[in-house]
């Protein structure tokens, strides 16, 4: 009897998560990690937002999905919209405008810092969302970077801290309700027989949905309420889990599909002679013969 | 007009203070932290403090909602939004809870909700050694600090 000696297959590679964490790389964006390591200055533009770096640290984040600092400050009248616009016109950038308002006694330093940090983490969450396109980095100058951080702020933010928080937030949403559809889809109220009583902030979300016939996504609602978008996502996922909110069903006009798509399997002859299958059959026969 | 760090450092000057943090209780993020972290891990401590604060702020037994009465009971979601109309936009208000106190065998935790004119969900978390700490003083001072942080 002959014994067939074969080399064992190599072990499948496993990415060591602990080691990745030590390097500050949580798998969010390898490019960002590299930029942080080389202390780059400039703007990283990703699919859903951008991060402004100075010396490898994040000084500002922007995303169309997140209401910015000015929305958080003006939506509830913390700062009068006119006063904000004037400060913005005088200084030319949001950061300096904020400090001007603090110096002028329109705004408490702590309030500005709180809103800035909240807006930064909020926009960064979306900017660092998984994307289908590669990010682009535009190197900038030190002068541009100077416009960013101020001494009184919790900025600049280390990249690793921002990535870790972004991963934690993804995990938080996933644990509330694992279906991410409601994060981006237009929403509608669902009428369940006996939903659990919503919290005051959840009621605000429901009220916006009830009021408007227009398409409402989580981002629209966050802007309307002057709240961070991530915080709105948390409430919406909780409402989705409770069955009080669901994605708006697509318009029926979109459903009919092109019927004349050829079946890809039809082209394959029934007696397949794929070399791999042939090999597997020979292997099976050899094993049975042992 | 203090920033976040100045506010936390001021809290650390209270007798017996071991650690202080400003925590966003929706996301569980520590927006600032000074001193020791309860349990040794700052991130975990912030998440747990946030969870506790959220429960207190949202449970109707602890935080009854002034706008609740007419809608209340098992009436469900229907009709609530329509009835409230525009009032819904002002509902991003703060919970009526002011602070939470946990007394341990050897320490106190005081969570003080920070009331802001913008929509936020933050609280100050102060950890005090029980032997040196003065709970009444800490509670009063934290309230003042929370006010000054956002109202100058």
Interface residues (C-beta under 8 A of the other chain):
Chain A: X72 X73 X75 X76 X77 X78 X102 X105 X107 X108 X109 X110 X111 X113 X114 X115 X117 X118 X121 X152 X153 X154 X164 X165 X168 X169 X172 X189 X191 X192 X193 X194 X195 X197 X198 X199 X200 X201 X203 X204 X206 X207 X208 X209 X210 X211 X224 X225 X226 X227 X228 X230 X231 X234 X244
Chain B: X1 X2 X3 X4 X5 X7 X22 X24 X26 X27 X28 X29 X31 X32 X43 X57 X58 X60 X65 X67 X68 X72 X74 X76 X77 X78 X80 X81 X82 X84 X85 X86 X87 X88 X89 X91 X92 X93 X95 X116 X117 X118 X119 X120 X121 X122 X148 X149 X150 X151 X152
